[in-house]
């Protein structure tokens, strides 16, 4: 994955180009979220996860590769489960956590969790659309013939 050719395998369709531009926006969003985590949260180590997802999304939109999108979706789901757990803990113990004031920046952590959870939901939708389009691109030969046409028995 890290040492591969970045040229697209097949000529993209207009819908593939649109999905690629959406994944490009998701890549920039992950970089912004990593900066927010690094500077605005007490758990700056989680920024590495966003940088990894940005790299995988970059590889996916550069090569129109649905396997990279699959890895990206898996990491998104794992990160969403972490964020739901963390945000749920904040909600469950809201009065106890915030009763003594916000001296530790706990409210900033909670806001970052919610913003990132919303961003991950949007990125998951974009990745689903990109997966469908990139998978369809992978199933067609460069000459426009479907690779399963030889298996047609009818």
N, C-alpha and C positions, 0 to 999 in steps of 0.2 A: 504494500500500500504506500509506503513512504518513498520507494524508489521506482515508481512506475512512470510510464510515459503519460503525459497529461493531455495528449491529443484525443479528441473524441473518437470512439470506436465506430460510430455510425453518424450519418448526417442527421441532425436533429430536425424534428418537425416544428412548426410554429408553436404548438402547445408545449413541446419539450423546451424550446427557448424561454417560454413564459415561466415554466416550472424552474428552469435554471436561474432565472433572474430572481424568483422568489427565494430559492435556496441561498442565493448571494445575499439577499437582505437578511435571511436568518443567520448567515455567517457573521455579518456585521453586528447583528443583535447579540450574538454570543460573545463577541469581543467586548461590546459595551457592558454586558452583564458581568463579564469577568472583571472589568475595571471597577464596576460598582461593588462587587464582592470584595475585591482586593482592598479598596480604600474605604468603603462605607460599612463594612461588616466586620464583626469580630472573628468570623470564620473565613478568613481569606484563602485558606487552602482549597475551598470549594471552587475557586476561580480556575484551577487547573482543569477541572471537569468541563467547564465552559470553553476553555481554550482547545481542549481535545475535541469537543463536539464541533467547534468552529473549523478545525482542521479537517475533520471527516466530511462536514458539509461542503467545504471547499473542494475536496477531492471528488465529491459526488457531482457537484455542478460543473466542474471542469471537464470531467470525463463522461458525463451522462451515464453513470454506472449505478444500477439499481442495488448492487450488493453493498456499496457504501451507504446508500440510503437506508438499507436494512439495519446496518450497524448504528447509524445515526438515530433511527427510530428506537432501537433497543436502549441506547444511552439516554434518549429523551424520557422514555418510560421509567427507567431506573431513577433518573433525577427527579421526575415528577413524584414518584413514590416517596423519595426523601423529603421533598419540599412539603408534601401533604402531611407527612408525619411531623415535621418541624412546626409547620403552621398550626396543626391540630394541637400540639403541645402548648403553643402560645395561647390559643383560644381556650383550651381546657383550664389553664392556670392563669388566665388573664388578670384577674383581680390580685392574685398573689404576686405576680411578676411586676406589675406596674403600680402597686400600692405605694412603694417607697420612692417614687419619682423615676425619671428616665436617665439616671446618671450613667448607666452602662451602655446606652444606645440600643436598648432592646427593642424600642419601637422602630428604629431604623432597620434592624434585622427583620422584623415582622413585615414591614412595608416592602423590603427587598424580596422577601419570600413570596409575597402575594404578586408583585409585579413580575417576577420571574416565572411564577406558576402560570400566569396569564400568557406570557410570552411563549412558554413551552407548549401550551395548548394550541396557540396559533402556529408554532413551528411544527407541531405534530400533524396538523391539517395540511400544511404545505408539503411536508415530507410524504404524506400519504398520496397526494396528487402527483408528486414527482416520482414516487415509486411506480405508480401505475403507468405513467408515461414512459419512464426510462426502461421499464420491463417490456413494454410494447415495442420500444425502439430496439431492444436487444433481440427480440424474437423475429425481426425482419432482416433479411439479407441486404447488403448494400445496393442490390439491383432492384429493390422494391418488392421482391417476392418473399412470401412468408416461408420461414424455414420448415413449417409443418405441412406445406402444400404437397410434399412428396409422400406424406403419410395418409393423404386423403384417399380413402377406399371407394368413395362414391362417385 
